[in-house]
């Protein structure tokens, strides 16, 4: 059951999603996916809302959203990565205020971590490119393209730090994050400043709070 209305200001560990939560990756993700999907026979009017691809892991997202076979979804993912990985830090900049929030959390004695559905090496690269790797105690993404539940990644972060769900709070921008946190027994603060979640999505999934700006997120995590 989702943990709604929970005060998380005293939680020792803050676990962040990456795409749409720490970094403004959505424009590059959707633009790259559009290019590749058009090359695989979809017409512009068949693409629909490309934001549906933000949250679920690749390659599975292409099967989930567009019905591609696992084999074609993997090929699409390979082509996507050939483009996306060459874009550089301009494709994964931190949201304004995120670096300062991380520094404030560290100054307050909090532990910080990343739990992402991105491949682990890309999480590391993106954090390095933004110069914030040292602001995280643990950085985890998917180890492979096999289907890895987000809850499994979150649980691994807890295990890495020897903490329980009662010590932690998740921060994410999609219902997947809220549901994964709930499966691990911890609350999730939803964020909407990245623009991925549909109206009411995070509240409906059971987020304990929803922040529309990084400053609002700071207040939820650290108090007034």
C-alpha positions in Angstrom: 0.0 0.0 0.0 1.3 3.5 -0.9 2.4 5.6 2.1 0.5 8.9 1.6 0.7 11.9 3.9 3.9 10.7 5.5 6.4 13.3 6.9 9.7 12.5 5.3 11.8 15.3 6.7 13.6 13.0 9.1 14.4 10.2 6.7 18.1 9.5 6.7 18.4 8.4 3.0 16.9 10.1 -0.1 16.8 8.0 -3.2 16.4 9.8 -6.5 15.2 8.6 -9.9 17.4 10.2 -12.7 15.4 11.0 -15.8 12.9 13.8 -15.2 13.8 14.0 -11.5 17.5 15.0 -11.3 18.1 15.8 -14.9 16.1 17.3 -17.7 16.5 14.4 -20.1 13.0 14.2 -21.5 13.5 16.4 -24.6 16.5 14.4 -25.8 14.8 11.1 -25.0 11.7 11.8 -26.9 13.4 13.5 -29.9 15.7 10.5 -30.2 12.9 8.0 -29.9 10.9 9.8 -32.5 13.7 9.6 -35.0 14.2 5.9 -34.5 10.5 5.0 -34.4 9.8 6.9 -37.7 12.6 4.7 -39.2 10.8 1.6 -38.0 7.6 2.3 -40.0 5.5 4.4 -37.6 3.9 7.5 -39.0 4.0 10.7 -37.1 0.3 10.5 -36.2 0.9 6.9 -34.8 3.6 8.0 -32.3 1.1 9.5 -29.8 2.5 10.8 -26.6 6.2 9.9 -26.5 6.3 10.7 -22.8 4.9 7.2 -22.3 8.4 6.0 -23.0 9.8 7.9 -20.0 9.8 5.7 -16.9 9.6 2.1 -18.2 13.1 0.6 -19.0 14.3 0.1 -22.5 14.0 -2.1 -24.5 10.8 -3.3 -22.8 9.2 0.2 -23.1 9.0 -0.2 -26.9 7.0 -3.4 -26.6 4.8 -2.0 -23.8 3.9 1.2 -25.5 4.0 0.3 -29.2 3.7 -3.5 -29.3 7.0 -4.3 -30.9 8.3 -7.8 -30.6 11.2 -8.2 -28.1 13.6 -8.6 -31.0 12.6 -5.4 -32.8 12.4 -3.5 -29.5 16.0 -4.5 -28.9 17.0 -3.3 -32.3 15.2 0.0 -31.8 17.0 0.4 -28.5 20.4 -0.2 -30.1 19.6 2.5 -32.7 18.3 4.8 -30.1 21.5 4.5 -28.0 23.8 5.0 -31.0 22.2 8.5 -31.3 21.5 9.3 -27.6 24.9 8.2 -26.2 26.6 10.6 -28.6 24.7 13.7 -27.5 26.7 14.4 -24.4 25.8 16.4 -21.3 23.6 18.8 -23.3 21.1 15.9 -23.4 21.1 15.2 -19.6 21.6 18.5 -17.7 20.6 18.8 -14.1 17.5 20.8 -13.4 18.2 24.3 -12.0 18.6 24.0 -8.2 19.2 20.3 -8.1 22.9 20.6 -7.4 22.2 23.0 -4.5 19.5 20.7 -3.2 22.0 17.8 -3.1 24.6 19.9 -1.4 22.0 21.0 1.2 20.9 17.4 1.9 24.6 16.4 2.4 25.1 19.4 4.7 22.1 18.2 6.7 23.7 14.8 7.2 21.5 12.9 4.8 22.6 10.0 2.6 21.7 10.3 -1.1 21.4 7.7 -3.8 20.3 7.2 -7.4 18.0 4.3 -8.4 17.3 4.5 -12.1 15.9 2.3 -14.9 18.7 3.6 -17.1 21.7 1.3 -17.7 24.2 1.7 -14.8 27.1 2.9 -17.0 24.9 5.7 -18.4 23.9 6.8 -14.9 27.5 7.0 -13.9 28.4 8.9 -17.1 25.6 11.4 -16.7 26.4 12.1 -13.1 30.1 12.5 -13.9 29.3 14.8 -16.8 27.3 17.0 -14.4 30.1 16.9 -11.8 27.8 15.5 -9.0 29.0 11.9 -8.6 30.6 12.7 -5.3 27.3 13.9 -3.9 25.8 10.4 -4.0 26.6 7.6 -1.6 25.2 4.9 -4.0 24.5 5.1 -7.7 22.5 2.3 -9.3 21.0 1.6 -12.7 20.1 -1.5 -14.6 23.0 -3.9 -15.0 21.8 -5.2 -18.3 18.9 -5.0 -20.8 17.1 -7.8 -19.0 13.9 -6.8 -17.3 14.8 -5.5 -13.8 12.1 -4.2 -11.6 12.6 -0.7 -10.2 11.8 -2.1 -6.8 14.7 -4.5 -7.1 17.1 -1.5 -7.8 15.7 0.4 -4.8 16.1 -2.7 -2.6 19.7 -3.0 -3.8 20.4 0.6 -2.7 19.1 -0.2 0.8 21.2 -3.3 0.9 24.3 -1.4 -0.2 23.9 1.0 2.7 22.6 -1.4 5.3 19.4 0.5 5.8 15.7 -0.4 6.0 12.8 1.1 4.1 11.9 3.0 7.3 15.1 5.0 6.9 14.4 6.1 3.3 12.3 8.1 0.9 12.2 7.8 -2.9 11.9 10.8 -5.2 10.6 10.2 -8.7 8.5 11.7 -11.6 6.4 8.7 -12.7 3.9 6.3 -11.1 6.5 3.6 -11.6 8.6 5.2 -9.0 5.8 5.5 -6.5 4.7 1.9 -7.0 8.3 0.6 -6.7 8.9 2.6 -3.5 5.6 1.3 -2.1 6.6 -2.3 -3.0 9.7 -1.7 -0.9 7.7 -0.2 2.0 8.8 3.4 1.7 7.1 6.6 0.7 7.7 8.4 -2.6 7.7 12.2 -3.2 6.5 12.8 -6.7 7.9 15.7 -8.8 6.2 17.3 -11.8 8.8 19.9 -12.9 10.1 17.6 -15.6 6.7 17.4 -17.3 6.5 13.6 -17.7 3.6 12.7 -15.4 0.0 13.2 -16.5 -2.1 15.4 -14.3 -3.0 13.5 -11.1 -0.8 10.5 -12.0 1.5 10.8 -9.0 -1.3 11.5 -6.5 -3.3 8.6 -7.9 -0.3 6.3 -7.5 -0.1 7.3 -3.8 2.8 9.7 -3.6 3.2 11.1 -0.1 3.7 14.6 -1.5 4.0 16.2 -5.0 6.5 19.0 -5.7 6.0 21.3 -8.7 9.5 22.9 -8.3 12.9 22.0 -6.9 12.3 24.5 -4.1 9.1 22.7 -3.2 11.0 19.5 -3.1 13.6 21.0 -0.8 10.8 22.0 1.6 9.3 18.5 1.6 12.7 16.8 2.2 14.3 19.3 4.6 11.4 21.3 6.1 10.8 25.0 6.1 
